[in-house]
Amino acid sequence: MLTPAELVWLIAAVAKRDEAAFERLYAATRSKLFGVVLRILRRQDLAEEVIQEAYVKIWNSAGQFNPNLSSPITWMASIARNRAIDVVRKRSETSIEEEPAAMEVAADSPDPLARREMTEELKRLLECIGRLEPDRQKLVLLAYYNGWSREQLAAKFETPVNTVKTWLRRSMMDIRECLGL
């Protein structure tokens, strides 16, 4: 995996329509973005389509990336995640509450074998999420790991959408501060 600084450089080159930089960016980030999308869609064929669409958007939007607002991988993952959520919404009129698998939230701590395989970056992220209040942990995991919309979170937590939006923003700020970003 490339460093964040290298990814920033590649995105800047992509903004200038550098195809070689785009190929390097794709090779360095595809597996991570594919994992995000596959987790939401749970179908490889759909995930592959969404990844293709996400990279088209990354190609077209590279000039809008601002490294002062987010890390390159966060920006790219947001594009992929949002596209995957759009596909889920279009594919099904059923409520996410009606799908038992969608109600699952990651355990407080992964099993020992999975923990051994985690990258240091992921360990730091989980540690930072663990510092949030339990409700905020659940909110963040449902939003960014399970792909729930703000409206779905508002219904789940019986809270106005704007409050959910504020909670997510503050939680993400706390996580970024914890990570030193």
Salt bridges, closest charged atoms under 4 A:
ASP45 OD2 - ARG43 NH2 2.62
GLU53 OE1 - ARG83 NE 2.30
ASP86 OD1 - ARG89 NH1 3.98
GLU120 OE2 - LYS123 NZ 3.60
GLU121 OE2 - LYS32 NZ 3.13
GLU127 OE2 - ARG131 NH2 2.94
